Amino acid sequence: MIARRHILTAALLLATALAAPARAEDKPAEIRIGTQKGGFFPAVRQRQTLENAFRPLGIEVRWIDFQFGPPLLEAINVGSVDFGFVGDTPPIFAQAGGAKIKYVAAVKSEGDNQAIVVPKDSAIKTLADLKGKRVAFGKGSSAHNLLVASLEKAGLSWSDITPAPLAPADATAAFVKGSVDAWSIWDPYLALAELKENARVLVFDKDVHKPNAYYIANTDFVEKYPSLVAKLNTTFASEGKWAEQYHEEVAKAQAEATGVDIDIEAVRRFVNRSVYSVVPLDAEVIRTQQAVADRFAKLGLIPKPVNVSDIVWKWTPGS
């Protein structure tokens, strides 16, 4: 009798389990997005596209501002930000430091949004002329990679210059005051330097190497909420298609979101030379990014070599 009761109880539990719907993926109360003045996150933020996409799921979107990539990725690493957009170098430094990050999508840049600039009357005419000069750049940023690659192309070593690692705001002041001889920098700071300071471009990214940019997410967030990461990618990809067609609208939204102090003409300049297409990381992108990692490892600028593919999350659009 007891055995029969146990069998019936077990059968009832099994039937209940089979009848119950599969447990849905847990969802967070909010998604925290790290943003910078570059890229087009400020325009997306202004348009409320993400909010409209995630609010029906009961998820709020919170935007957190950063000056540049390295501190944004540190915030992703410690879990205070879930998702963000950076250039090619910050993920290399973060991975070498053991950060909990994943590449989740890419933007294949044409190399027009970052350059090494000098004052308009500077005697520096070629990359070789950087020898012995003081050059500003954001440490661990994509501008760091541009500077390293440029020196490599000119046959110069890192020790041939006086590195001046400065965040964008400090580098802007240093360039205006003339306390640095050259500056490796990205848009919109590049466009502002060109228009406000008549800065002269020595080289663009495209003159030296193949740059890309990346969507990065916290490892735990990716593992716990893969469908939300895919939805983020899909939403930004859709916004990217809009941005490719409506540059003036992007510029206006970008200027409004970034602040009244930014020059709309500078915004138009960097929007018109930007690429917004969001794609999965393919073999070519991974090879290009691995070359960046190997460059820094060779110079001893990161603590250890890294294998980029180890932290690539596979995104299949439409899945």
Secondary structure, DSSP 8 states (H G I E B T S, - for coil): -HHHHHHHHHHHHHHHHHHS--------SEEEEEE-SSSSHHHHHHHTHHHHHHGGGT-EEEEEE-SSHHHHHHHHHHTS--EEEE-SSHHHHHHHTT--EEEEEEEE--S-SEEEEE-TT-S--SGGGGTT-EEEE-TTSHHHHHHHHHHHHHT--GGGSEEEE--HHHHHHHHHHT-SSEEEEETTHHHHHHHHS--EEEEEGGGT---EEEEEEEHHHHHH-HHHHHHHHHHHHHHHHHHHH-HHHHHHHHHHHH-TTS-HHHHHHHHHT-----B---HHHHHHHHHHHHHHHHTT-SSS---GGGGB----TT-
